[in-house]
């Protein structure tokens, strides 16, 4: 069986490798013809996962029709802000009833919508099965077979069981959850807090501050999620607390790196110019902030990060104001 992967970045390539090693044929749809040729000729994605030999079951292509012919399972690993336009482009080639698996963590900036909502709007007439893959998982570790656990959000338990069996191997363990909304929100929101934690470390505020941000960030994540209809317990799982701890504490996190550099005095433009891959948390901060305002949910860390990232507020002044907020029960 084929499993088509859309997106040739580090995460898309790592998941393609995982599936290929399990015996699936994996068409990997990329935008750049040179990248496709290099992957097929050298068996390596040198730009995003250098020195990792890619399985022979992976075939890179820029031909959407070819990649999606007879594809019953399609895994998307593209930035959230181009997800809708990608769906519009690929819609003619996607079969009715196909399973759409998303691994892109974020919210659409203009609408604040989750990826499942975008799928419903763009592909609803084809009645796809939707699943969200999320959890603490760096591509560089997954592709090297290091132990990892994730969660697949899927409305139907039977489909969830099938999908977790599709992805799981001796080093990669997939759980399933019917709380699709909670799984998506956890994966998106944690990037906001990861930037905050990185900034705190860049400002040399210490381990106490980082731990406080993780804990209070988890409270904000859960508060917004419950207000939107998700289950509070989902945020204590892999897509919530698990991913939050990972991205706030390890320097492989792109969002943490953004925060570190902001704390060290670099401008956002300077940071973005240096980056090869997208840090979803930058735009997700705005999307989450707008959602909170619309739902009248108090998210002080998120509001502070929005003021720093998008309004140019001085980080030291912003943190000082955050620490001086009215005292309250936890």
Secondary structure as the mmCIF struct_conf table of DSSP 4:
data_model
#
loop_
_struct_conf.conf_type_id
_struct_conf.id
_struct_conf.beg_label_comp_id
_struct_conf.beg_label_asym_id
_struct_conf.beg_label_seq_id
_struct_conf.end_label_comp_id
_struct_conf.end_label_asym_id
_struct_conf.end_label_seq_id
STRN STRN1 UNK A 2 UNK A 2
STRN STRN2 UNK A 4 UNK A 6
BEND BEND1 UNK A 9 UNK A 9
HELX_RH_AL_P HELX_RH_AL_P1 UNK A 10 UNK A 21
TURN_TY1_P TURN_TY1_P1 UNK A 22 UNK A 23
STRN STRN3 UNK A 25 UNK A 25
STRN STRN4 UNK A 26 UNK A 29
BEND BEND2 UNK A 31 UNK A 31
HELX_RH_AL_P HELX_RH_AL_P2 UNK A 33 UNK A 42
BEND BEND3 UNK A 43 UNK A 43
STRN STRN5 UNK A 45 UNK A 45
TURN_TY1_P TURN_TY1_P2 UNK A 46 UNK A 48
STRN STRN6 UNK A 49 UNK A 49
TURN_TY1_P TURN_TY1_P3 UNK A 50 UNK A 51
HELX_LH_PP_P HELX_LH_PP_P1 UNK A 53 UNK A 55
TURN_TY1_P TURN_TY1_P4 UNK A 56 UNK A 57
STRN STRN7 UNK A 58 UNK A 61
BEND BEND4 UNK A 62 UNK A 62
HELX_RH_AL_P HELX_RH_AL_P3 UNK A 64 UNK A 68
TURN_TY1_P TURN_TY1_P5 UNK A 69 UNK A 70
BEND BEND5 UNK A 72 UNK A 72
STRN STRN8 UNK A 73 UNK A 76
BEND BEND6 UNK A 78 UNK A 78
HELX_RH_3T_P HELX_RH_3T_P1 UNK A 80 UNK A 82
HELX_RH_AL_P HELX_RH_AL_P4 UNK A 83 UNK A 90
HELX_RH_3T_P HELX_RH_3T_P2 UNK A 91 UNK A 93
BEND BEND7 UNK A 94 UNK A 94
HELX_LH_PP_P HELX_LH_PP_P2 UNK A 95 UNK A 95
TURN_TY1_P TURN_TY1_P6 UNK A 96 UNK A 97
STRN STRN9 UNK A 99 UNK A 102
TURN_TY1_P TURN_TY1_P7 UNK A 109 UNK A 111
HELX_RH_AL_P HELX_RH_AL_P5 UNK A 115 UNK A 123
HELX_RH_3T_P HELX_RH_3T_P3 UNK A 124 UNK A 126
STRN STRN10 UNK A 129 UNK A 134
BEND BEND8 UNK A 135 UNK A 136
HELX_RH_AL_P HELX_RH_AL_P6 UNK A 139 UNK A 142
TURN_TY1_P TURN_TY1_P8 UNK A 143 UNK A 145
STRN STRN11 UNK A 148 UNK A 153
BEND BEND9 UNK A 155 UNK A 156
HELX_RH_AL_P HELX_RH_AL_P7 UNK A 157 UNK A 167
BEND BEND10 UNK A 170 UNK A 171
STRN STRN12 UNK A 172 UNK A 177
BEND BEND11 UNK A 178 UNK A 178
HELX_RH_AL_P HELX_RH_AL_P8 UNK A 180 UNK A 202
TURN_TY1_P TURN_TY1_P9 UNK A 203 UNK A 204
HELX_RH_AL_P HELX_RH_AL_P9 UNK A 207 UNK A 228
TURN_TY1_P TURN_TY1_P10 UNK A 229 UNK A 229
HELX_RH_3T_P HELX_RH_3T_P4 UNK A 232 UNK A 236
BEND BEND12 UNK A 237 UNK A 237
HELX_RH_PI_P HELX_RH_PI_P1 UNK A 238 UNK A 242
HELX_RH_AL_P HELX_RH_AL_P10 UNK A 243 UNK A 249
TURN_TY1_P TURN_TY1_P11 UNK A 251 UNK A 252
HELX_RH_AL_P HELX_RH_AL_P11 UNK A 254 UNK A 263
TURN_TY1_P TURN_TY1_P12 UNK A 264 UNK A 265
HELX_RH_AL_P HELX_RH_AL_P12 UNK A 268 UNK A 274
BEND BEND13 UNK A 276 UNK A 277
TURN_TY1_P TURN_TY1_P13 UNK A 280 UNK A 280
HELX_RH_AL_P HELX_RH_AL_P13 UNK A 281 UNK A 295
TURN_TY1_P TURN_TY1_P14 UNK A 296 UNK A 296
HELX_RH_AL_P HELX_RH_AL_P14 UNK A 300 UNK A 311
HELX_RH_AL_P HELX_RH_AL_P15 UNK A 315 UNK A 323
TURN_TY1_P TURN_TY1_P15 UNK A 324 UNK A 324
BEND BEND14 UNK A 325 UNK A 325
HELX_LH_PP_P HELX_LH_PP_P3 UNK A 326 UNK A 327
#
